Amino acid sequence: MQTPDSEARTVRREMVLSYYGVRTALGVLAIGLPVVLIAGGLLSEGKMQASISDSFHTSMRDVFVGTLFTIGIFLIALRGQSPAGSHWITSDPITKIMGVAALGVALFPNSNPFPEATTLSQHILGVNVSPSFHYISAQVFFIFITIYCYRTLPDGAGRFHRHFFLLCGHAILILLIGINVTSYLKIAGAPDARAFVLENKLVFWLEAIGLWVFAFAWLVKGNDELRQSGVETEAVAEAGPGQPTPEAE
């Protein structure tokens, strides 16, 4: 029979594990989105798109929009960390801006290959205006995941992981520059440069690698925080030597 204290610890442990389960799912979604878009594009149209955003105008629209909505809502709902060290704000504004930006990428399509409006945002803003909001949202999203790697992920991390998170921030920043350059060439570059970008799907791969780098850093941070929370150690201690933990029963 559990005591009130042990019951409280069990409830806390279940809440913490539930939170980190959702957090892990977000990382898996970010890793899986480009993979699913590639596979779906090859199966449905025999090719992958020139950019991740171009999937909006294909049969993979539901996957693209649904995944970004899931990621965006979770980031908006995520409670940020308290200020640490020299930082004077929580990570709340950072994650919420990331979430709103992810929703913006989903709600405002990029350049439409069709002349007529097909979404509510296009009807309201116009087919030619909606892409501007899409590109701004995409820029904000990548800028703030870079800031997140620099500002939030290193807090409370060991020396090795702190350097790892900063390295991820550097990588995403470089990839963002590459995304901007290749996106410009894709839209307004010289014919040879445009053809090279389109044929090699450079925008897609740079966007995908950026998502993968962030997702990997996100998952590593989640594993660190779960270990630091002590809930797994508490479960083993309460179960006793040789006994299964409540989660294993």
CORPE-V16961 format. One record per residue. N is the residue number from 1. RES is the residue in one small letter. D_FIRST is the distance of its C-alpha to the first C-alpha in Angstrom with 2 decimals. Layout:
N/RES/D_FIRST, N/RES/D_FIRST
This chain:
1/m/0.00, 2/q/3.77, 3/t/6.60, 4/p/9.74, 5/d/11.49, 6/s/9.42, 7/e/9.51, 8/a/13.17, 9/r/13.79, 10/t/12.59, 11/v/14.92, 12/r/17.58, 13/r/17.45, 14/e/17.86, 15/m/20.68, 16/v/22.37, 17/l/22.32, 18/s/23.63, 19/y/26.37, 20/y/27.44, 21/g/27.47, 22/v/29.95, 23/r/31.81, 24/t/32.23, 25/a/33.47, 26/l/36.12, 27/g/37.37, 28/v/37.54, 29/l/39.51, 30/a/41.96, 31/i/42.50, 32/g/42.79, 33/l/45.13, 34/p/48.34, 35/v/47.52, 36/v/47.02, 37/l/50.15, 38/i/52.17, 39/a/51.03, 40/g/51.45, 41/g/54.85, 42/l/56.11, 43/l/54.97, 44/s/56.23, 45/e/59.28, 46/g/60.00, 47/k/59.56, 48/m/57.25, 49/q/58.07, 50/a/59.87, 51/s/56.96, 52/i/53.37, 53/s/54.51, 54/d/57.21, 55/s/54.50, 56/f/54.36, 57/h/57.68, 58/t/56.60, 59/s/54.39, 60/m/51.52, 61/r/51.53, 62/d/48.26, 63/v/46.45, 64/f/48.10, 65/v/47.43, 66/g/43.92, 67/t/42.74, 68/l/44.34, 69/f/42.87, 70/t/39.33, 71/i/39.92, 72/g/41.66, 73/i/39.07, 74/f/36.24, 75/l/38.39, 76/i/39.24, 77/a/35.62, 78/l/34.48, 79/r/33.71, 80/g/35.85, 81/q/35.17, 82/s/36.15, 83/p/39.55, 84/a/39.65, 85/g/42.51, 86/s/45.86, 87/h/44.58, 88/w/44.89, 89/i/43.31, 90/t/40.04, 91/s/40.12, 92/d/39.63, 93/p/43.38, 94/i/43.74, 95/t/41.07, 96/k/42.14, 97/i/45.77, 98/m/44.79, 99/g/43.01, 100/v/45.96, 101/a/48.34, 102/a/46.48, 103/l/46.77, 104/g/50.44, 105/v/51.13, 106/a/49.71, 107/l/51.43, 108/f/54.85, 109/p/56.44, 110/n/58.69, 111/s/62.36, 112/n/62.81, 113/p/64.96, 114/f/65.70, 115/p/68.01, 116/e/66.10, 117/a/62.89, 118/t/59.83, 119/t/57.03, 120/l/56.50, 121/s/56.93, 122/q/60.21, 123/h/61.44, 124/i/60.70, 125/l/61.86, 126/g/64.22, 127/v/64.13, 128/n/65.78, 129/v/63.63, 130/s/60.12, 131/p/60.31, 132/s/60.82, 133/f/57.42, 134/h/55.92, 135/y/57.47, 136/i/56.51, 137/s/52.87, 138/a/52.88, 139/q/54.45, 140/v/51.94, 141/f/49.00, 142/f/50.28, 143/i/51.33, 144/f/47.94, 145/i/45.96, 146/t/48.35, 147/i/47.59, 148/y/43.85, 149/c/44.34, 150/y/46.40, 151/r/44.53, 152/t/40.78, 153/l/39.75, 154/p/41.00, 155/d/38.95, 156/g/36.35, 157/a/37.46, 158/g/38.62, 159/r/42.34, 160/f/42.59, 161/h/40.64, 162/r/42.46, 163/h/45.76, 164/f/44.51, 165/f/43.67, 166/l/47.06, 167/l/48.74, 168/c/47.11, 169/g/48.52, 170/h/51.95, 171/a/51.79, 172/i/50.92, 173/l/53.69, 174/i/56.21, 175/l/55.08, 176/l/55.47, 177/i/59.04, 178/g/59.64, 179/i/58.25, 180/n/60.64, 181/v/63.62, 182/t/63.06, 183/s/62.29, 184/y/65.60, 185/l/67.43, 186/k/65.77, 187/i/67.11, 188/a/70.29, 189/g/71.09, 190/a/74.28, 191/p/74.50, 192/d/73.91, 193/a/70.95, 194/r/69.44, 195/a/69.88, 196/f/68.26, 197/v/65.17, 198/l/64.86, 199/e/65.50, 200/n/62.96, 201/k/60.32, 202/l/60.09, 203/v/58.46, 204/f/55.73, 205/w/54.98, 206/l/54.98, 207/e/52.61, 208/a/50.33, 209/i/50.26, 210/g/49.52, 211/l/46.49, 212/w/45.31, 213/v/45.71, 214/f/43.74, 215/a/40.99, 216/f/40.64, 217/a/40.50, 218/w/37.95, 219/l/35.65, 220/v/36.10, 221/k/35.25, 222/g/32.10, 223/n/30.96, 224/d/31.83, 225/e/29.89, 226/l/26.76, 227/r/27.00, 228/q/27.70, 229/s/24.71, 230/g/22.44, 231/v/19.77, 232/e/20.33, 233/t/20.16, 234/e/16.86, 235/a/15.41, 236/v/16.88, 237/a/15.78, 238/e/12.05, 239/a/12.41, 240/g/14.37, 241/p/17.85, 242/g/18.70, 243/q/15.50, 244/p/15.98, 245/t/15.06, 246/p/13.40, 247/e/17.04, 248/a/18.22, 249/e/16.04
